[in-house]
Amino acid sequence: MADYKIKVNKNHKGKEFKSSFRFIGKVSAVNKKDPVTDSWEKQPIYQETTTRTNKPRRVLQFEVETALSNRLRVELAGMEQPFAYPYSRTQGGSVKVVWADRNDKTKFPDDTYHPIEVDWDKAERLGQLIEEGEWYEIRGQYQFDTFTPDNSTEEKVFVKRVISSVRPIKDGLLLNDDGTTQTVKHAGQEFDYVTDFNSEAFREVNYFSMQLGIRSTYQDDNKDTKVNAVFLDYGKERSEPKDVELMVYHKEVEKGIPMADAFASLNTYDFIEATGQDNNRATFAYVDIVEEIASDDPFSQVDSSEKTTRQERVTNGDKKGLEVISYVQGSIMRELLTEEEFRKTAALTSDDPFNNTNKSDDPFSQTSDDPFSTDSDPFA
């Protein structure tokens, strides 16, 4: 059997999937349209607000530009709670303490327990760290919310990028909380990060990983594959299935089959962990700048081989959503999931998620580590 683990809820025994992202980029404030003036207004990166029930809420929200015009909104929101849960690795678990004592170690059972930073405190701390126009590494997890828009019965899925940690980039290096620095590691390489999108040395750091159950796949005429997947999220009574859509763009390969074809072969109830990049970007092309030269200008007769043609960059479209580039070897499992696990139980909500107040034929069979593998690795 492959040494691949899927988390199981210790209470109801349901599978719980994991996701993660890592971005490095330039921070900017979020702009929102004022419903009264219909104008766009810059929002604070950090603010304390109140909910509709008049409870205090701390909100950290901003955009991180990972490459030229690829802006991804990330956020973290926290509210006060009745209790907090310090953790002890020695004791192998948590203990409940009243909220006011969450950071007071004298109120913990013994010295082995330490406080776990709650979102309420983390939002404030990071809000004091982050400055617009500066560069940071952002790590976190995806959160999937469902809602029904006004005057509609169709369910919509809104994907949030929830922050877990932030580190500044200073002089091309990551700055740790203790003041030490380290070089950036990405895609198996280590390098000093260049904070200039127009530099030839610039490298985009934009990565996600996500465990998925397959609902269906569709390959279009361009051989691009759309993956309709299910993410099993935490629930008190059972794991909650959240729909998520990913794209695998067709790319020709010298050996084996393209990744898009492999994903297109997946069937309902199959499982895989996909990796890739998160897109919310404009796409560009370069066009020649046509220079008008008068017929009597002597340069109009110069041979084209001796001319240098200038080019300008123009926007020619956009690319949005989660783009699958690879997958975790050993993660592919056929018919792992069931119809019951795909069935939703949570009632839909009309809340606006933008409102801050609220087997042998397996083409992925790569190695002997995969228990369902009998074929050779098309990606090796």
C-alpha positions as CSV (number, residue, x, y, z in Angstrom):
1,M,0.0,0.0,0.0
2,A,1.1,3.5,-0.7
3,D,2.2,5.6,2.3
4,Y,-0.4,8.2,1.6
5,K,-2.7,9.6,4.4
6,I,-6.1,11.1,4.3
7,K,-7.3,12.7,7.6
8,V,-10.2,11.0,9.3
9,N,-12.4,12.9,11.8
10,K,-12.0,11.2,15.1
11,N,-15.7,11.7,16.1
12,H,-17.8,10.9,13.0
13,K,-15.0,9.0,11.1
14,G,-15.5,11.0,7.9
15,K,-12.7,11.8,5.5
16,E,-11.4,15.4,5.7
17,F,-9.4,16.8,2.8
18,K,-6.6,19.3,3.0
19,S,-5.6,22.2,0.9
20,S,-2.8,24.8,1.0
21,F,-1.4,27.7,-0.9
22,R,1.8,29.7,-1.0
23,F,2.1,33.1,-2.8
24,I,4.9,35.6,-2.9
25,G,4.1,39.0,-4.2
26,K,3.3,42.7,-3.8
27,V,0.5,43.8,-1.5
28,S,-2.3,46.2,-2.4
29,A,-5.5,47.2,-0.8
30,V,-8.9,45.8,-1.9
31,N,-11.1,48.2,-3.8
32,K,-14.9,47.8,-3.4
33,K,-17.7,49.6,-5.1
34,D,-19.8,51.9,-3.0
35,P,-23.5,50.9,-3.6
36,V,-24.6,54.5,-3.1
37,T,-22.0,56.5,-5.1
38,D,-21.2,53.6,-7.5
39,S,-17.5,54.6,-7.2
40,W,-14.6,52.4,-6.2
41,E,-13.2,52.9,-2.7
42,K,-10.0,51.6,-1.2
43,Q,-10.5,49.4,1.8
44,P,-8.3,49.3,4.9
45,I,-6.0,46.3,4.9
46,Y,-7.0,45.7,8.6
47,Q,-10.0,46.9,10.4
48,E,-12.2,46.2,13.4
49,T,-15.9,46.0,12.5
50,T,-19.1,44.7,14.0
51,T,-21.4,42.0,12.8
52,R,-25.1,42.3,12.2
53,T,-25.6,41.1,15.7
54,N,-23.3,43.8,17.0
55,K,-20.4,41.5,17.9
56,P,-16.8,42.7,17.3
57,R,-15.0,41.3,14.4
58,R,-11.4,41.8,13.1
59,V,-10.8,41.6,9.4
60,L,-7.5,41.4,7.5
61,Q,-8.0,41.5,3.7
62,F,-5.7,42.5,0.8
63,E,-4.6,41.5,-2.6
64,V,-1.2,39.9,-3.4
65,E,0.2,40.4,-6.9
66,T,2.2,37.2,-7.7
67,A,3.1,38.2,-11.2
68,L,2.2,41.1,-13.5
69,S,-1.6,41.6,-13.1
70,N,-2.2,38.4,-11.3
71,R,-3.9,39.7,-8.2
72,L,-5.3,37.2,-5.6
73,R,-7.4,38.3,-2.7
74,V,-6.5,36.8,0.7
75,E,-8.1,37.3,4.0
76,L,-8.4,36.4,7.7
77,A,-11.3,37.2,10.0
78,G,-11.6,36.5,13.7
79,M,-14.2,37.0,16.5
80,E,-14.0,36.6,20.2
81,Q,-15.0,33.2,21.5
82,P,-16.1,31.8,24.9
83,F,-13.0,29.5,25.2
84,A,-9.5,28.9,23.8
85,Y,-7.6,25.7,23.6
86,P,-3.9,25.6,24.6
87,Y,-2.1,22.6,23.3
88,S,0.5,20.2,24.8
89,R,2.5,17.9,22.6
90,T,3.7,16.1,25.8
91,Q,0.1,15.5,26.9
92,G,-1.0,14.8,23.4
93,G,-4.0,17.1,23.3
94,S,-5.6,20.4,24.2
95,V,-7.3,21.9,27.3
96,K,-10.1,24.4,27.4
97,V,-9.6,27.7,29.1
98,V,-11.7,30.8,29.3
99,W,-11.1,33.3,26.5
100,A,-9.5,36.0,28.7
101,D,-6.9,33.5,29.8
102,R,-5.9,32.2,26.3
103,N,-2.4,33.7,26.5
104,D,-1.9,33.5,30.3
105,K,0.4,30.4,30.8
106,T,-0.2,30.6,34.6
107,K,-3.7,29.5,34.0
108,F,-2.7,26.4,32.0
109,P,-2.5,22.9,33.7
110,D,1.3,22.8,33.4
111,D,4.3,24.2,31.5
112,T,4.0,21.8,28.6
113,Y,0.9,23.6,27.4
114,H,1.3,26.6,25.1
115,P,-1.2,29.0,23.6
116,I,-2.4,28.5,20.0
117,E,-2.7,31.9,18.3
118,V,-6.4,32.5,17.5
119,D,-7.6,34.3,14.4
120,W,-8.8,37.2,16.5
121,D,-5.2,37.9,17.7
122,K,-3.5,36.9,14.5
123,A,-5.6,39.3,12.4
124,E,-4.5,42.2,14.6
125,R,-0.8,41.2,14.7
126,L,-0.6,40.7,10.9
127,G,-2.5,43.9,10.4
128,Q,0.2,45.8,12.1
129,L,2.9,44.1,10.0
130,I,1.5,44.4,6.5
131,E,2.1,47.6,4.5
132,E,0.7,48.4,1.0
133,G,3.3,48.3,-1.7
134,E,5.6,45.9,0.2
135,W,6.4,42.3,-0.7
136,Y,5.5,39.2,1.4
137,E,5.2,35.5,1.4
138,I,1.6,34.4,2.2
139,R,0.6,30.9,3.2
140,G,-2.8,29.6,4.0
141,Q,-5.7,27.2,3.1
142,Y,-8.7,27.4,0.9
143,Q,-12.2,27.7,2.3
144,F,-15.3,26.9,0.2
145,D,-18.6,28.7,0.9
146,T,-21.9,28.2,-0.9
147,F,-24.6,30.8,-1.3
148,T,-27.6,31.6,-3.5
149,P,-27.6,35.1,-5.0
150,D,-30.7,37.3,-4.6
151,N,-33.4,36.5,-7.2
152,S,-31.8,33.2,-8.0
153,T,-32.2,29.5,-7.0
154,E,-28.8,28.5,-8.4
155,E,-26.1,27.6,-5.9
156,K,-22.8,29.4,-6.2
157,V,-19.5,28.5,-4.8
158,F,-17.2,31.2,-3.4
159,V,-13.6,30.2,-2.8
160,K,-11.7,32.1,0.0
161,R,-8.0,32.1,0.5
162,V,-7.6,32.2,4.3
163,I,-4.2,33.4,5.6
164,S,-2.3,31.2,8.1
165,S,1.1,33.0,8.0
166,V,2.9,36.0,6.5
167,R,6.6,36.7,6.2
168,P,8.1,39.9,4.6
169,I,10.6,39.8,1.7
170,K,13.6,42.0,2.4
171,D,16.5,42.3,0.0
172,G,15.3,39.2,-1.8
173,L,15.2,37.1,1.4
174,L,12.4,35.8,3.7
175,L,12.4,37.6,7.0
176,N,11.5,35.2,9.9
177,D,9.6,36.2,13.1
178,D,12.9,35.9,15.1
179,G,14.7,38.3,12.7
180,T,16.7,35.7,10.8
181,T,16.6,35.5,7.1
182,Q,16.6,32.7,4.5
183,T,16.5,32.3,0.7
184,V,13.3,31.5,-1.1
185,K,12.8,27.9,-2.1
186,H,10.3,27.0,-4.9
187,A,9.9,24.2,-7.4
188,G,13.0,22.5,-6.2
189,Q,15.2,25.5,-6.5
190,E,16.7,28.0,-4.1
191,F,17.1,31.7,-5.1
192,D,17.0,35.3,-4.0
193,Y,13.6,36.7,-4.9
194,V,13.5,39.6,-7.3
195,T,10.9,42.2,-6.5
196,D,10.5,43.5,-10.1
197,F,7.9,42.0,-12.4
198,N,9.6,43.4,-15.5
199,S,13.0,41.9,-14.6
200,E,14.3,38.9,-16.7
201,A,15.3,37.4,-13.4
202,F,11.8,37.6,-11.8
203,R,10.3,34.2,-10.9
204,E,6.7,33.8,-9.9
205,V,6.0,31.9,-6.6
206,N,2.4,30.8,-6.8
207,Y,1.5,27.3,-5.7
208,F,-1.5,25.4,-4.4
209,S,-2.1,21.8,-3.3
210,M,-5.6,20.3,-2.9
211,Q,-7.0,16.8,-2.2
212,L,-10.0,16.1,-4.4
213,G,-12.8,13.7,-5.1
214,I,-13.8,13.6,-8.7
215,R,-17.4,14.3,-9.7
216,S,-16.8,14.6,-13.5
217,T,-14.3,15.7,-16.1
218,Y,-14.8,17.3,-19.5
219,Q,-12.3,17.8,-22.3
220,D,-13.0,20.4,-24.9
221,D,-11.9,20.7,-28.5
222,N,-8.6,22.2,-27.5
223,K,-8.0,19.2,-25.3
224,D,-8.2,21.3,-22.2
225,T,-9.8,19.4,-19.3
226,K,-12.2,20.9,-16.8
227,V,-12.4,19.0,-13.5
228,N,-15.5,19.2,-11.5
229,A,-14.4,18.0,-8.1
230,V,-15.5,17.7,-4.5
231,F,-13.6,18.9,-1.4
232,L,-14.6,17.1,1.8
233,D,-14.6,19.8,4.5
234,Y,-14.9,19.7,8.2
235,G,-18.4,19.3,9.7
236,K,-19.6,18.5,13.2
237,E,-21.9,15.6,12.3
238,R,-20.3,14.6,9.0
239,S,-17.8,15.9,6.5
240,E,-19.3,18.5,4.2
241,P,-18.7,18.2,0.4
242,K,-17.8,21.5,-1.3
243,D,-17.8,21.8,-5.1
244,V,-14.7,23.1,-6.7
245,E,-13.7,23.5,-10.4
246,L,-10.2,23.2,-11.7
247,M,-8.6,23.5,-15.2
248,V,-5.9,21.4,-16.8
249,Y,-4.6,23.1,-19.9
250,H,-3.3,20.8,-22.7
251,K,0.4,20.8,-23.3
252,E,2.3,18.6,-25.7
253,V,4.9,16.3,-24.1
254,E,7.8,14.4,-25.5
255,K,7.0,11.2,-23.5
256,G,3.8,9.6,-22.3
257,I,0.5,11.5,-22.3
258,P,-0.3,15.1,-21.5
259,M,-1.6,15.8,-18.0
260,A,-4.9,17.1,-19.4
261,D,-5.5,13.6,-20.9
262,A,-4.7,11.9,-17.7
263,F,-7.1,14.0,-15.7
264,A,-9.8,13.5,-18.4
265,S,-9.7,9.7,-17.7
266,L,-10.6,10.1,-14.1
267,N,-14.0,8.8,-13.1
268,T,-16.6,9.7,-10.5
269,Y,-15.6,8.8,-6.9
270,D,-11.9,8.7,-7.8
271,F,-9.4,10.6,-5.5
272,I,-6.3,12.6,-6.3
273,E,-4.2,15.4,-4.8
274,A,-3.6,18.1,-7.4
275,T,-1.1,20.8,-7.4
276,G,-0.8,23.9,-9.6
277,Q,-1.1,27.7,-9.6
278,D,-3.9,30.1,-8.7
279,N,-5.0,32.5,-11.5
280,N,-6.7,35.8,-11.5
281,R,-4.6,37.4,-14.2
282,A,-4.7,39.4,-17.4
283,T,-2.8,37.8,-20.3
284,F,-0.6,39.7,-22.6
285,A,0.8,39.7,-26.1
286,Y,3.5,41.8,-27.8
287,V,2.8,43.6,-31.0
288,D,5.1,45.5,-33.3
289,I,4.9,49.3,-33.1
290,V,4.3,50.5,-36.7
291,E,6.4,53.6,-37.4
292,E,5.2,56.0,-40.0
293,I,8.1,57.4,-42.0
294,A,7.6,59.9,-44.7
295,S,8.5,58.8,-48.3
296,D,11.1,61.5,-48.6
297,D,12.8,60.4,-45.4
298,P,16.1,58.6,-46.3
299,F,15.4,56.0,-43.6
300,S,12.3,54.8,-45.4
301,Q,14.5,53.1,-47.9
302,V,16.6,51.2,-45.3
303,D,16.4,47.5,-45.6
304,S,14.2,45.8,-42.9
305,S,17.1,43.6,-41.8
306,E,18.9,46.7,-40.6
307,K,15.9,48.1,-38.6
308,T,15.0,47.3,-35.0
309,T,11.3,47.1,-34.5
310,R,10.0,48.2,-31.2
311,Q,7.1,46.2,-29.5
312,E,4.5,47.1,-27.0
313,R,2.7,44.8,-24.5
314,V,-1.1,44.7,-24.9
315,T,-3.7,42.8,-22.9
316,N,-5.3,40.0,-24.9
317,G,-7.5,38.2,-22.4
318,D,-7.5,36.8,-18.9
319,K,-7.0,33.5,-17.0
320,K,-8.9,32.8,-13.9
321,G,-9.2,29.9,-11.4
322,L,-7.2,27.0,-10.1
323,E,-4.9,25.6,-12.8
324,V,-3.6,22.1,-12.3
325,I,0.0,21.6,-13.4
326,S,0.9,18.4,-11.6
327,Y,-0.3,15.9,-8.9
328,V,1.1,14.1,-5.9
329,Q,2.4,10.7,-6.9
330,G,0.8,7.9,-4.9
331,S,-2.3,9.9,-4.3
332,I,-4.5,8.5,-7.1
333,M,-7.1,6.1,-5.7
334,R,-9.9,4.7,-7.8
335,E,-13.5,4.6,-6.5
336,L,-12.3,5.7,-3.0
337,L,-15.4,7.8,-2.4
338,T,-19.1,7.2,-2.2
339,E,-22.3,8.9,-3.3
340,E,-23.1,9.5,0.4
341,E,-19.9,11.4,0.9
342,F,-20.8,13.6,-2.1
343,R,-24.3,14.3,-0.8
344,K,-24.7,17.8,0.7
345,T,-26.5,18.2,4.0
346,A,-25.9,21.8,4.8
347,A,-28.7,24.3,3.9
348,L,-27.8,26.9,1.4
349,T,-27.5,30.5,2.5
350,S,-28.3,33.7,0.8
351,D,-25.5,35.6,2.6
352,D,-23.2,37.4,0.3
353,P,-19.7,35.9,0.8
354,F,-18.2,39.2,-0.3
355,N,-19.8,40.9,2.7
356,N,-17.3,41.0,5.6
357,T,-20.0,41.2,8.1
358,N,-20.9,37.6,7.7
359,K,-6.5,0.8,-11.4
360,S,-4.7,-0.8,-14.2
361,D,-6.1,1.6,-16.7
362,D,-4.9,4.4,-14.4
363,P,-2.8,6.9,-16.5
364,F,-1.5,8.3,-13.2
365,S,-0.1,5.0,-12.0
366,Q,3.5,6.0,-11.7
367,T,5.4,3.9,-9.3
368,S,5.3,0.8,-7.2
369,D,4.3,3.2,-4.3
370,D,0.8,3.4,-5.8
371,P,-1.3,0.4,-4.7
372,F,-3.4,0.7,-7.8
373,S,-0.5,0.8,-10.2
374,T,0.2,-1.8,-12.9
375,D,1.3,0.4,-15.8
376,S,4.5,2.3,-16.4
377,D,4.8,6.0,-15.5
378,P,3.7,8.2,-18.4
379,F,5.2,11.2,-16.6
380,A,8.5,9.7,-15.7
